[in-house]
């Protein structure tokens, strides 16, 4: 895993930890805070899964591949 990907994963985890430790007093917070925290958590967890699994690199490789006979030109 490259240093850049590792930094992204660590920063995502820090943001998630900060978000949930900061908002641990739900009775003092508004319902909108809870809804926003849950939404942001779902987005960040999905980003974390994509980052850790390497799906993004697979997409880049598929994009960079050039077919040998494009558009069915077999001649």
mmJSON file of the N, C-alpha and C atoms, coordinates in Angstrom:
{"data_MODEL":{"atom_site":{
"group_PDB":["ATOM","ATOM","ATOM","ATOM","ATOM","ATOM","ATOM","ATOM","ATOM","ATOM","ATOM","ATOM","ATOM","ATOM","ATOM","ATOM","ATOM","ATOM","ATOM","ATOM","ATOM","ATOM","ATOM","ATOM","ATOM","ATOM","ATOM","ATOM","ATOM","ATOM","ATOM","ATOM","ATOM","ATOM","ATOM","ATOM","ATOM","ATOM","ATOM","ATOM","ATOM","ATOM","ATOM","ATOM","ATOM","ATOM","ATOM","ATOM","ATOM","ATOM","ATOM","ATOM","ATOM","ATOM","ATOM","ATOM","ATOM","ATOM","ATOM","ATOM","ATOM","ATOM","ATOM","ATOM","ATOM","ATOM","ATOM","ATOM","ATOM","ATOM","ATOM","ATOM","ATOM","ATOM","ATOM","ATOM","ATOM","ATOM","ATOM","ATOM","ATOM","ATOM","ATOM","ATOM","ATOM","ATOM","ATOM","ATOM","ATOM","ATOM","ATOM","ATOM","ATOM","ATOM","ATOM","ATOM","ATOM","ATOM","ATOM","ATOM","ATOM","ATOM","ATOM","ATOM","ATOM","ATOM","ATOM","ATOM","ATOM","ATOM","ATOM","ATOM","ATOM","ATOM","ATOM","ATOM","ATOM","ATOM","ATOM","ATOM","ATOM","ATOM","ATOM","ATOM","ATOM","ATOM","ATOM","ATOM","ATOM","ATOM","ATOM","ATOM","ATOM","ATOM","ATOM","ATOM","ATOM","ATOM","ATOM","ATOM","ATOM","ATOM","ATOM","ATOM","ATOM","ATOM","ATOM","ATOM","ATOM","ATOM","ATOM","ATOM","ATOM","ATOM","ATOM","ATOM","ATOM","ATOM","ATOM","ATOM","ATOM","ATOM","ATOM","ATOM","ATOM","ATOM","ATOM","ATOM","ATOM","ATOM","ATOM","ATOM","ATOM","ATOM","ATOM","ATOM","ATOM","ATOM","ATOM","ATOM","ATOM","ATOM","ATOM","ATOM","ATOM","ATOM","ATOM","ATOM","ATOM","ATOM","ATOM","ATOM","ATOM","ATOM","ATOM","ATOM","ATOM","ATOM","ATOM","ATOM","ATOM","ATOM","ATOM","ATOM","ATOM","ATOM","ATOM","ATOM","ATOM","ATOM","ATOM","ATOM","ATOM","ATOM","ATOM","ATOM","ATOM","ATOM","ATOM","ATOM","ATOM","ATOM","ATOM","ATOM","ATOM"],
"id":[1,2,3,4,5,6,7,8,9,10,11,12,13,14,15,16,17,18,19,20,21,22,23,24,25,26,27,28,29,30,31,32,33,34,35,36,37,38,39,40,41,42,43,44,45,46,47,48,49,50,51,52,53,54,55,56,57,58,59,60,61,62,63,64,65,66,67,68,69,70,71,72,73,74,75,76,77,78,79,80,81,82,83,84,85,86,87,88,89,90,91,92,93,94,95,96,97,98,99,100,101,102,103,104,105,106,107,108,109,110,111,112,113,114,115,116,117,118,119,120,121,122,123,124,125,126,127,128,129,130,131,132,133,134,135,136,137,138,139,140,141,142,143,144,145,146,147,148,149,150,151,152,153,154,155,156,157,158,159,160,161,162,163,164,165,166,167,168,169,170,171,172,173,174,175,176,177,178,179,180,181,182,183,184,185,186,187,188,189,190,191,192,193,194,195,196,197,198,199,200,201,202,203,204,205,206,207,208,209,210,211,212,213,214,215,216,217,218,219,220,221,222,223,224,225],
"type_symbol":["N","C","C","N","C","C","N","C","C","N","C","C","N","C","C","N","C","C","N","C","C","N","C","C","N","C","C","N","C","C","N","C","C","N","C","C","N","C","C","N","C","C","N","C","C","N","C","C","N","C","C","N","C","C","N","C","C","N","C","C","N","C","C","N","C","C","N","C","C","N","C","C","N","C","C","N","C","C","N","C","C","N","C","C","N","C","C","N","C","C","N","C","C","N","C","C","N","C","C","N","C","C","N","C","C","N","C","C","N","C","C","N","C","C","N","C","C","N","C","C","N","C","C","N","C","C","N","C","C","N","C","C","N","C","C","N","C","C","N","C","C","N","C","C","N","C","C","N","C","C","N","C","C","N","C","C","N","C","C","N","C","C","N","C","C","N","C","C","N","C","C","N","C","C","N","C","C","N","C","C","N","C","C","N","C","C","N","C","C","N","C","C","N","C","C","N","C","C","N","C","C","N","C","C","N","C","C","N","C","C","N","C","C","N","C","C","N","C","C","N","C","C","N","C","C"],
"label_atom_id":["N","CA","C","N","CA","C","N","CA","C","N","CA","C","N","CA","C","N","CA","C","N","CA","C","N","CA","C","N","CA","C","N","CA","C","N","CA","C","N","CA","C","N","CA","C","N","CA","C","N","CA","C","N","CA","C","N","CA","C","N","CA","C","N","CA","C","N","CA","C","N","CA","C","N","CA","C","N","CA","C","N","CA","C","N","CA","C","N","CA","C","N","CA","C","N","CA","C","N","CA","C","N","CA","C","N","CA","C","N","CA","C","N","CA","C","N","CA","C","N","CA","C","N","CA","C","N","CA","C","N","CA","C","N","CA","C","N","CA","C","N","CA","C","N","CA","C","N","CA","C","N","CA","C","N","CA","C","N","CA","C","N","CA","C","N","CA","C","N","CA","C","N","CA","C","N","CA","C","N","CA","C","N","CA","C","N","CA","C","N","CA","C","N","CA","C","N","CA","C","N","CA","C","N","CA","C","N","CA","C","N","CA","C","N","CA","C","N","CA","C","N","CA","C","N","CA","C","N","CA","C","N","CA","C","N","CA","C","N","CA","C","N","CA","C","N","CA","C","N","CA","C","N","CA","C","N","CA","C","N","CA","C"],
"label_alt_id":[null,null,null,null,null,null,null,null,null,null,null,null,null,null,null,null,null,null,null,null,null,null,null,null,null,null,null,null,null,null,null,null,null,null,null,null,null,null,null,null,null,null,null,null,null,null,null,null,null,null,null,null,null,null,null,null,null,null,null,null,null,null,null,null,null,null,null,null,null,null,null,null,null,null,null,null,null,null,null,null,null,null,null,null,null,null,null,null,null,null,null,null,null,null,null,null,null,null,null,null,null,null,null,null,null,null,null,null,null,null,null,null,null,null,null,null,null,null,null,null,null,null,null,null,null,null,null,null,null,null,null,null,null,null,null,null,null,null,null,null,null,null,null,null,null,null,null,null,null,null,null,null,null,null,null,null,null,null,null,null,null,null,null,null,null,null,null,null,null,null,null,null,null,null,null,null,null,null,null,null,null,null,null,null,null,null,null,null,null,null,null,null,null,null,null,null,null,null,null,null,null,null,null,null,null,null,null,null,null,null,null,null,null,null,null,null,null,null,null,null,null,null,null,null,null],
"label_comp_id":["UNK","UNK","UNK","UNK","UNK","UNK","UNK","UNK","UNK","UNK","UNK","UNK","UNK","UNK","UNK","UNK","UNK","UNK","UNK","UNK","UNK","UNK","UNK","UNK","UNK","UNK","UNK","UNK","UNK","UNK","UNK","UNK","UNK","UNK","UNK","UNK","UNK","UNK","UNK","UNK","UNK","UNK","UNK","UNK","UNK","UNK","UNK","UNK","UNK","UNK","UNK","UNK","UNK","UNK","UNK","UNK","UNK","UNK","UNK","UNK","UNK","UNK","UNK","UNK","UNK","UNK","UNK","UNK","UNK","UNK","UNK","UNK","UNK","UNK","UNK","UNK","UNK","UNK","UNK","UNK","UNK","UNK","UNK","UNK","UNK","UNK","UNK","UNK","UNK","UNK","UNK","UNK","UNK","UNK","UNK","UNK","UNK","UNK","UNK","UNK","UNK","UNK","UNK","UNK","UNK","UNK","UNK","UNK","UNK","UNK","UNK","UNK","UNK","UNK","UNK","UNK","UNK","UNK","UNK","UNK","UNK","UNK","UNK","UNK","UNK","UNK","UNK","UNK","UNK","UNK","UNK","UNK","UNK","UNK","UNK","UNK","UNK","UNK","UNK","UNK","UNK","UNK","UNK","UNK","UNK","UNK","UNK","UNK","UNK","UNK","UNK","UNK","UNK","UNK","UNK","UNK","UNK","UNK","UNK","UNK","UNK","UNK","UNK","UNK","UNK","UNK","UNK","UNK","UNK","UNK","UNK","UNK","UNK","UNK","UNK","UNK","UNK","UNK","UNK","UNK","UNK","UNK","UNK","UNK","UNK","UNK","UNK","UNK","UNK","UNK","UNK","UNK","UNK","UNK","UNK","UNK","UNK","UNK","UNK","UNK","UNK","UNK","UNK","UNK","UNK","UNK","UNK","UNK","UNK","UNK","UNK","UNK","UNK","UNK","UNK","UNK","UNK","UNK","UNK","UNK","UNK","UNK","UNK","UNK","UNK"],
"label_asym_id":["A","A","A","A","A","A","A","A","A","A","A","A","A","A","A","A","A","A","A","A","A","A","A","A","A","A","A","A","A","A","A","A","A","A","A","A","A","A","A","A","A","A","A","A","A","A","A","A","A","A","A","A","A","A","A","A","A","A","A","A","A","A","A","A","A","A","A","A","A","A","A","A","A","A","A","A","A","A","A","A","A","A","A","A","A","A","A","A","A","A","A","A","A","A","A","A","A","A","A","A","A","A","A","A","A","A","A","A","A","A","A","A","A","A","A","A","A","A","A","A","A","A","A","A","A","A","A","A","A","A","A","A","A","A","A","A","A","A","A","A","A","A","A","A","A","A","A","A","A","A","A","A","A","A","A","A","A","A","A","A","A","A","A","A","A","A","A","A","A","A","A","A","A","A","A","A","A","A","A","A","A","A","A","A","A","A","A","A","A","A","A","A","A","A","A","A","A","A","A","A","A","A","A","A","A","A","A","A","A","A","A","A","A","A","A","A","A","A","A","A","A","A","A","A","A"],
"label_entity_id":["1","1","1","1","1","1","1","1","1","1","1","1","1","1","1","1","1","1","1","1","1","1","1","1","1","1","1","1","1","1","1","1","1","1","1","1","1","1","1","1","1","1","1","1","1","1","1","1","1","1","1","1","1","1","1","1","1","1","1","1","1","1","1","1","1","1","1","1","1","1","1","1","1","1","1","1","1","1","1","1","1","1","1","1","1","1","1","1","1","1","1","1","1","1","1","1","1","1","1","1","1","1","1","1","1","1","1","1","1","1","1","1","1","1","1","1","1","1","1","1","1","1","1","1","1","1","1","1","1","1","1","1","1","1","1","1","1","1","1","1","1","1","1","1","1","1","1","1","1","1","1","1","1","1","1","1","1","1","1","1","1","1","1","1","1","1","1","1","1","1","1","1","1","1","1","1","1","1","1","1","1","1","1","1","1","1","1","1","1","1","1","1","1","1","1","1","1","1","1","1","1","1","1","1","1","1","1","1","1","1","1","1","1","1","1","1","1","1","1","1","1","1","1","1","1"],
"label_seq_id":[1,1,1,2,2,2,3,3,3,4,4,4,5,5,5,6,6,6,7,7,7,8,8,8,9,9,9,10,10,10,11,11,11,12,12,12,13,13,13,14,14,14,15,15,15,16,16,16,17,17,17,18,18,18,19,19,19,20,20,20,21,21,21,22,22,22,23,23,23,24,24,24,25,25,25,26,26,26,27,27,27,28,28,28,29,29,29,30,30,30,31,31,31,32,32,32,33,33,33,34,34,34,35,35,35,36,36,36,37,37,37,38,38,38,39,39,39,40,40,40,41,41,41,42,42,42,43,43,43,44,44,44,45,45,45,46,46,46,47,47,47,48,48,48,49,49,49,50,50,50,51,51,51,52,52,52,53,53,53,54,54,54,55,55,55,56,56,56,57,57,57,58,58,58,59,59,59,60,60,60,61,61,61,62,62,62,63,63,63,64,64,64,65,65,65,66,66,66,67,67,67,68,68,68,69,69,69,70,70,70,71,71,71,72,72,72,73,73,73,74,74,74,75,75,75],
"pdbx_PDB_ins_code":[null,null,null,null,null,null,null,null,null,null,null,null,null,null,null,null,null,null,null,null,null,null,null,null,null,null,null,null,null,null,null,null,null,null,null,null,null,null,null,null,null,null,null,null,null,null,null,null,null,null,null,null,null,null,null,null,null,null,null,null,null,null,null,null,null,null,null,null,null,null,null,null,null,null,null,null,null,null,null,null,null,null,null,null,null,null,null,null,null,null,null,null,null,null,null,null,null,null,null,null,null,null,null,null,null,null,null,null,null,null,null,null,null,null,null,null,null,null,null,null,null,null,null,null,null,null,null,null,null,null,null,null,null,null,null,null,null,null,null,null,null,null,null,null,null,null,null,null,null,null,null,null,null,null,null,null,null,null,null,null,null,null,null,null,null,null,null,null,null,null,null,null,null,null,null,null,null,null,null,null,null,null,null,null,null,null,null,null,null,null,null,null,null,null,null,null,null,null,null,null,null,null,null,null,null,null,null,null,null,null,null,null,null,null,null,null,null,null,null,null,null,null,null,null,null],
"Cartn_x":[0.851,0.0,0.904,0.613,1.449,1.236,2.152,2.083,0.862,0.512,-0.647,-1.944,-2.096,-3.297,-3.358,-2.226,-2.179,-2.553,-2.078,-2.432,-3.932,-4.525,-5.967,-6.754,-6.338,-7.034,-6.93,-5.745,-5.551,-6.386,-6.401,-7.189,-8.686,-9.149,-10.559,-10.912,-10.047,-10.298,-10.275,-9.37,-9.303,-10.585,-11.076,-12.309,-13.489,-13.568,-14.653,-14.597,-13.423,-13.276,-13.64,-13.168,-13.495,-14.994,-15.607,-17.042,-17.851,-17.518,-18.321,-17.955,-16.722,-16.407,-16.907,-16.973,-17.46,-18.977,-19.66,-21.113,-21.656,-20.904,-21.345,-22.455,-22.736,-23.818,-25.04,-25.745,-26.849,-28.028,-28.219,-29.352,-29.162,-27.925,-27.661,-27.691,-27.625,-27.558,-28.933,-29.084,-30.339,-30.408,-31.61,-31.79,-31.064,-30.921,-30.207,-28.734,-28.158,-26.765,-26.613,-27.546,-27.5,-27.643,-28.581,-28.787,-27.555,-26.985,-25.778,-24.595,-24.463,-23.363,-23.481,-24.689,-24.897,-24.623,-25.107,-24.878,-23.39,-22.706,-21.272,-20.504,-20.918,-20.264,-20.424,-21.619,-21.847,-20.969,-20.902,-20.075,-18.596,-18.132,-16.722,-16.378,-17.284,-17.031,-16.986,-17.875,-17.842,-16.531,-16.079,-14.797,-13.652,-13.72,-12.688,-12.632,-13.787,-13.834,-13.218,-13.555,-12.99,-11.479,-11.029,-9.603,-8.824,-9.348,-8.64,-8.685,-9.808,-9.944,-9.189,-8.829,-8.078,-8.938,-10.226,-11.127,-10.759,-10.334,-9.993,-8.847,-7.853,-6.741,-7.207,-8.166,-8.699,-9.411,-10.151,-10.847,-9.838,-8.74,-7.723,-7.061,-6.773,-6.16,-7.083,-8.368,-9.323,-9.442,-9.385,-9.489,-8.267,-7.1,-5.864,-5.617,-6.336,-6.149,-6.726,-5.957,-6.396,-6.618,-7.795,-8.025,-7.09,-6.687,-5.784,-6.461,-7.733,-8.491,-9.753,-9.629,-10.775,-11.88,-13.083,-14.285,-14.482,-13.901,-14.113,-13.346,-12.304,-11.505,-10.528,-10.905,-10.103,-9.134,-9.139,-8.285,-6.938],
"Cartn_y":[-1.164,0.0,1.237,2.165,3.35,4.276,5.185,6.121,7.025,7.405,8.276,7.573,6.308,5.544,5.325,5.031,4.831,6.115,7.252,8.531,8.795,8.473,8.65,7.798,6.555,5.65,6.168,6.594,7.101,8.359,9.266,10.488,10.189,9.229,8.843,8.305,7.474,6.934,8.024,8.984,10.09,10.918,11.198,11.974,11.217,9.91,9.118,9.096,8.909,8.888,10.252,11.326,12.667,12.924,12.493,12.71,12.023,10.777,10.026,10.297,10.705,11.067,12.468,13.305,14.67,14.69,13.786,13.783,12.683,12.305,11.195,11.587,12.858,13.297,13.618,12.568,12.735,13.508,13.433,14.134,15.658,16.125,17.562,18.05,17.145,17.513,17.455,18.181,18.172,16.918,16.6,15.446,15.6,16.843,17.1,16.732,16.958,16.571,15.058,14.327,12.869,12.383,12.94,12.539,12.868,14.035,14.42,13.545,13.19,12.316,10.93,10.405,9.078,9.106,10.143,10.263,10.387,11.245,11.424,10.147,9.428,8.17,7.141,7.04,6.082,6.431,7.707,8.122,7.829,8.132,7.904,6.422,5.601,4.157,3.577,4.035,3.567,3.983,5.195,5.66,4.825,4.486,3.662,2.276,1.687,0.366,0.411,1.434,1.571,1.758,2.541,2.819,1.576,0.821,-0.361,-1.512,-1.685,-2.824,-2.645,-1.434,-1.212,-1.185,-1.021,-0.982,0.17,1.267,2.447,2.143,1.381,1.035,0.126,-0.763,-1.633,-0.807,0.217,1.085,1.809,2.287,2.997,2.07,0.831,-0.117,-0.436,-0.629,-0.927,0.259,1.459,2.659,2.796,2.422,2.596,1.503,0.399,-0.676,-0.267,-0.538,-0.212,-1.528,-1.689,-2.936,-3.04,-4.276,-4.484,-4.237,-4.562,-4.338,-3.552,-2.214,-1.427,-1.406,-1.315,-1.198,-2.365,-3.498,-4.679,-4.668,-3.878,-3.816,-4.987,-6.047,-7.253,-7.323,-6.383,-6.47,-5.852],
"Cartn_z":[0.0,0.0,0.0,-0.89,-1.006,0.193,0.347,1.475,1.349,0.133,-0.076,0.32,-0.081,0.282,1.786,2.39,3.831,4.573,4.075,4.681,4.563,3.416,3.236,4.229,4.4,5.321,6.753,7.142,8.504,8.718,7.752,7.899,7.959,7.171,7.237,8.622,9.166,10.5,11.563,11.442,12.403,12.343,11.135,10.987,11.59,11.337,11.909,13.429,13.982,15.438,16.024,15.385,15.864,15.798,14.713,14.529,15.618,15.927,16.885,18.332,18.614,19.996,20.315,19.305,19.502,19.714,19.038,19.135,20.02,21.063,21.903,22.871,23.018,23.897,23.039,22.636,21.681,22.272,23.564,24.145,24.106,23.981,23.875,22.425,21.476,20.059,19.419,18.348,17.601,16.729,16.275,15.408,14.09,13.646,12.394,12.528,13.696,13.946,13.822,14.395,14.327,12.886,12.149,10.753,9.91,10.124,9.382,9.727,10.993,11.415,10.802,10.78,10.198,8.7,8.02,6.578,6.266,6.986,6.774,7.086,8.112,8.456,7.342,6.787,5.69,4.496,4.141,3.004,3.271,4.464,4.787,4.855,5.362,5.414,4.001,3.129,1.736,1.063,1.327,0.792,1.34,2.604,3.22,2.594,2.327,1.702,0.303,-0.468,-1.819,-1.743,-0.797,-0.662,-0.244,0.703,1.215,0.214,-0.455,-1.359,-2.669,-3.016,-4.251,-5.494,-5.337,-6.49,-7.414,-6.835,-7.622,-8.596,-8.171,-9.054,-10.178,-9.901,-10.95,-12.006,-11.58,-12.534,-13.417,-12.824,-13.594,-14.612,-14.205,-15.138,-16.296,-16.0,-17.062,-18.015,-17.496,-18.324,-19.219,-18.727,-19.469,-20.505,-20.419,-21.395,-22.741,-23.789,-25.142,-25.88,-26.502,-27.236,-28.45,-28.774,-29.902,-31.237,-31.313,-32.549,-32.204,-32.117,-31.708,-32.75,-32.275,-33.108,-34.076,-33.738,-34.571,-35.87,-35.97,-37.197,-37.211,-37.865,-37.856,-39.027,-39.921,-41.115,-40.896],
"occupancy":[1.0,1.0,1.0,1.0,1.0,1.0,1.0,1.0,1.0,1.0,1.0,1.0,1.0,1.0,1.0,1.0,1.0,1.0,1.0,1.0,1.0,1.0,1.0,1.0,1.0,1.0,1.0,1.0,1.0,1.0,1.0,1.0,1.0,1.0,1.0,1.0,1.0,1.0,1.0,1.0,1.0,1.0,1.0,1.0,1.0,1.0,1.0,1.0,1.0,1.0,1.0,1.0,1.0,1.0,1.0,1.0,1.0,1.0,1.0,1.0,1.0,1.0,1.0,1.0,1.0,1.0,1.0,1.0,1.0,1.0,1.0,1.0,1.0,1.0,1.0,1.0,1.0,1.0,1.0,1.0,1.0,1.0,1.0,1.0,1.0,1.0,1.0,1.0,1.0,1.0,1.0,1.0,1.0,1.0,1.0,1.0,1.0,1.0,1.0,1.0,1.0,1.0,1.0,1.0,1.0,1.0,1.0,1.0,1.0,1.0,1.0,1.0,1.0,1.0,1.0,1.0,1.0,1.0,1.0,1.0,1.0,1.0,1.0,1.0,1.0,1.0,1.0,1.0,1.0,1.0,1.0,1.0,1.0,1.0,1.0,1.0,1.0,1.0,1.0,1.0,1.0,1.0,1.0,1.0,1.0,1.0,1.0,1.0,1.0,1.0,1.0,1.0,1.0,1.0,1.0,1.0,1.0,1.0,1.0,1.0,1.0,1.0,1.0,1.0,1.0,1.0,1.0,1.0,1.0,1.0,1.0,1.0,1.0,1.0,1.0,1.0,1.0,1.0,1.0,1.0,1.0,1.0,1.0,1.0,1.0,1.0,1.0,1.0,1.0,1.0,1.0,1.0,1.0,1.0,1.0,1.0,1.0,1.0,1.0,1.0,1.0,1.0,1.0,1.0,1.0,1.0,1.0,1.0,1.0,1.0,1.0,1.0,1.0,1.0,1.0,1.0,1.0,1.0,1.0,1.0,1.0,1.0,1.0,1.0,1.0],
"B_iso_or_equiv":[0.0,0.0,0.0,0.0,0.0,0.0,0.0,0.0,0.0,0.0,0.0,0.0,0.0,0.0,0.0,0.0,0.0,0.0,0.0,0.0,0.0,0.0,0.0,0.0,0.0,0.0,0.0,0.0,0.0,0.0,0.0,0.0,0.0,0.0,0.0,0.0,0.0,0.0,0.0,0.0,0.0,0.0,0.0,0.0,0.0,0.0,0.0,0.0,0.0,0.0,0.0,0.0,0.0,0.0,0.0,0.0,0.0,0.0,0.0,0.0,0.0,0.0,0.0,0.0,0.0,0.0,0.0,0.0,0.0,0.0,0.0,0.0,0.0,0.0,0.0,0.0,0.0,0.0,0.0,0.0,0.0,0.0,0.0,0.0,0.0,0.0,0.0,0.0,0.0,0.0,0.0,0.0,0.0,0.0,0.0,0.0,0.0,0.0,0.0,0.0,0.0,0.0,0.0,0.0,0.0,0.0,0.0,0.0,0.0,0.0,0.0,0.0,0.0,0.0,0.0,0.0,0.0,0.0,0.0,0.0,0.0,0.0,0.0,0.0,0.0,0.0,0.0,0.0,0.0,0.0,0.0,0.0,0.0,0.0,0.0,0.0,0.0,0.0,0.0,0.0,0.0,0.0,0.0,0.0,0.0,0.0,0.0,0.0,0.0,0.0,0.0,0.0,0.0,0.0,0.0,0.0,0.0,0.0,0.0,0.0,0.0,0.0,0.0,0.0,0.0,0.0,0.0,0.0,0.0,0.0,0.0,0.0,0.0,0.0,0.0,0.0,0.0,0.0,0.0,0.0,0.0,0.0,0.0,0.0,0.0,0.0,0.0,0.0,0.0,0.0,0.0,0.0,0.0,0.0,0.0,0.0,0.0,0.0,0.0,0.0,0.0,0.0,0.0,0.0,0.0,0.0,0.0,0.0,0.0,0.0,0.0,0.0,0.0,0.0,0.0,0.0,0.0,0.0,0.0,0.0,0.0,0.0,0.0,0.0,0.0],
"pdbx_formal_charge":[null,null,null,null,null,null,null,null,null,null,null,null,null,null,null,null,null,null,null,null,null,null,null,null,null,null,null,null,null,null,null,null,null,null,null,null,null,null,null,null,null,null,null,null,null,null,null,null,null,null,null,null,null,null,null,null,null,null,null,null,null,null,null,null,null,null,null,null,null,null,null,null,null,null,null,null,null,null,null,null,null,null,null,null,null,null,null,null,null,null,null,null,null,null,null,null,null,null,null,null,null,null,null,null,null,null,null,null,null,null,null,null,null,null,null,null,null,null,null,null,null,null,null,null,null,null,null,null,null,null,null,null,null,null,null,null,null,null,null,null,null,null,null,null,null,null,null,null,null,null,null,null,null,null,null,null,null,null,null,null,null,null,null,null,null,null,null,null,null,null,null,null,null,null,null,null,null,null,null,null,null,null,null,null,null,null,null,null,null,null,null,null,null,null,null,null,null,null,null,null,null,null,null,null,null,null,null,null,null,null,null,null,null,null,null,null,null,null,null,null,null,null,null,null,null],
"auth_seq_id":[1,1,1,2,2,2,3,3,3,4,4,4,5,5,5,6,6,6,7,7,7,8,8,8,9,9,9,10,10,10,11,11,11,12,12,12,13,13,13,14,14,14,15,15,15,16,16,16,17,17,17,18,18,18,19,19,19,20,20,20,21,21,21,22,22,22,23,23,23,24,24,24,25,25,25,26,26,26,27,27,27,28,28,28,29,29,29,30,30,30,31,31,31,32,32,32,33,33,33,34,34,34,35,35,35,36,36,36,37,37,37,38,38,38,39,39,39,40,40,40,41,41,41,42,42,42,43,43,43,44,44,44,45,45,45,46,46,46,47,47,47,48,48,48,49,49,49,50,50,50,51,51,51,52,52,52,53,53,53,54,54,54,55,55,55,56,56,56,57,57,57,58,58,58,59,59,59,60,60,60,61,61,61,62,62,62,63,63,63,64,64,64,65,65,65,66,66,66,67,67,67,68,68,68,69,69,69,70,70,70,71,71,71,72,72,72,73,73,73,74,74,74,75,75,75],
"auth_comp_id":["UNK","UNK","UNK","UNK","UNK","UNK","UNK","UNK","UNK","UNK","UNK","UNK","UNK","UNK","UNK","UNK","UNK","UNK","UNK","UNK","UNK","UNK","UNK","UNK","UNK","UNK","UNK","UNK","UNK","UNK","UNK","UNK","UNK","UNK","UNK","UNK","UNK","UNK","UNK","UNK","UNK","UNK","UNK","UNK","UNK","UNK","UNK","UNK","UNK","UNK","UNK","UNK","UNK","UNK","UNK","UNK","UNK","UNK","UNK","UNK","UNK","UNK","UNK","UNK","UNK","UNK","UNK","UNK","UNK","UNK","UNK","UNK","UNK","UNK","UNK","UNK","UNK","UNK","UNK","UNK","UNK","UNK","UNK","UNK","UNK","UNK","UNK","UNK","UNK","UNK","UNK","UNK","UNK","UNK","UNK","UNK","UNK","UNK","UNK","UNK","UNK","UNK","UNK","UNK","UNK","UNK","UNK","UNK","UNK","UNK","UNK","UNK","UNK","UNK","UNK","UNK","UNK","UNK","UNK","UNK","UNK","UNK","UNK","UNK","UNK","UNK","UNK","UNK","UNK","UNK","UNK","UNK","UNK","UNK","UNK","UNK","UNK","UNK","UNK","UNK","UNK","UNK","UNK","UNK","UNK","UNK","UNK","UNK","UNK","UNK","UNK","UNK","UNK","UNK","UNK","UNK","UNK","UNK","UNK","UNK","UNK","UNK","UNK","UNK","UNK","UNK","UNK","UNK","UNK","UNK","UNK","UNK","UNK","UNK","UNK","UNK","UNK","UNK","UNK","UNK","UNK","UNK","UNK","UNK","UNK","UNK","UNK","UNK","UNK","UNK","UNK","UNK","UNK","UNK","UNK","UNK","UNK","UNK","UNK","UNK","UNK","UNK","UNK","UNK","UNK","UNK","UNK","UNK","UNK","UNK","UNK","UNK","UNK","UNK","UNK","UNK","UNK","UNK","UNK","UNK","UNK","UNK","UNK","UNK","UNK"],
"auth_asym_id":["A","A","A","A","A","A","A","A","A","A","A","A","A","A","A","A","A","A","A","A","A","A","A","A","A","A","A","A","A","A","A","A","A","A","A","A","A","A","A","A","A","A","A","A","A","A","A","A","A","A","A","A","A","A","A","A","A","A","A","A","A","A","A","A","A","A","A","A","A","A","A","A","A","A","A","A","A","A","A","A","A","A","A","A","A","A","A","A","A","A","A","A","A","A","A","A","A","A","A","A","A","A","A","A","A","A","A","A","A","A","A","A","A","A","A","A","A","A","A","A","A","A","A","A","A","A","A","A","A","A","A","A","A","A","A","A","A","A","A","A","A","A","A","A","A","A","A","A","A","A","A","A","A","A","A","A","A","A","A","A","A","A","A","A","A","A","A","A","A","A","A","A","A","A","A","A","A","A","A","A","A","A","A","A","A","A","A","A","A","A","A","A","A","A","A","A","A","A","A","A","A","A","A","A","A","A","A","A","A","A","A","A","A","A","A","A","A","A","A","A","A","A","A","A","A"],
"auth_atom_id":["N","CA","C","N","CA","C","N","CA","C","N","CA","C","N","CA","C","N","CA","C","N","CA","C","N","CA","C","N","CA","C","N","CA","C","N","CA","C","N","CA","C","N","CA","C","N","CA","C","N","CA","C","N","CA","C","N","CA","C","N","CA","C","N","CA","C","N","CA","C","N","CA","C","N","CA","C","N","CA","C","N","CA","C","N","CA","C","N","CA","C","N","CA","C","N","CA","C","N","CA","C","N","CA","C","N","CA","C","N","CA","C","N","CA","C","N","CA","C","N","CA","C","N","CA","C","N","CA","C","N","CA","C","N","CA","C","N","CA","C","N","CA","C","N","CA","C","N","CA","C","N","CA","C","N","CA","C","N","CA","C","N","CA","C","N","CA","C","N","CA","C","N","CA","C","N","CA","C","N","CA","C","N","CA","C","N","CA","C","N","CA","C","N","CA","C","N","CA","C","N","CA","C","N","CA","C","N","CA","C","N","CA","C","N","CA","C","N","CA","C","N","CA","C","N","CA","C","N","CA","C","N","CA","C","N","CA","C","N","CA","C","N","CA","C","N","CA","C","N","CA","C","N","CA","C","N","CA","C","N","CA","C"],
"pdbx_PDB_model_num":[1,1,1,1,1,1,1,1,1,1,1,1,1,1,1,1,1,1,1,1,1,1,1,1,1,1,1,1,1,1,1,1,1,1,1,1,1,1,1,1,1,1,1,1,1,1,1,1,1,1,1,1,1,1,1,1,1,1,1,1,1,1,1,1,1,1,1,1,1,1,1,1,1,1,1,1,1,1,1,1,1,1,1,1,1,1,1,1,1,1,1,1,1,1,1,1,1,1,1,1,1,1,1,1,1,1,1,1,1,1,1,1,1,1,1,1,1,1,1,1,1,1,1,1,1,1,1,1,1,1,1,1,1,1,1,1,1,1,1,1,1,1,1,1,1,1,1,1,1,1,1,1,1,1,1,1,1,1,1,1,1,1,1,1,1,1,1,1,1,1,1,1,1,1,1,1,1,1,1,1,1,1,1,1,1,1,1,1,1,1,1,1,1,1,1,1,1,1,1,1,1,1,1,1,1,1,1,1,1,1,1,1,1,1,1,1,1,1,1,1,1,1,1,1,1]
}}}
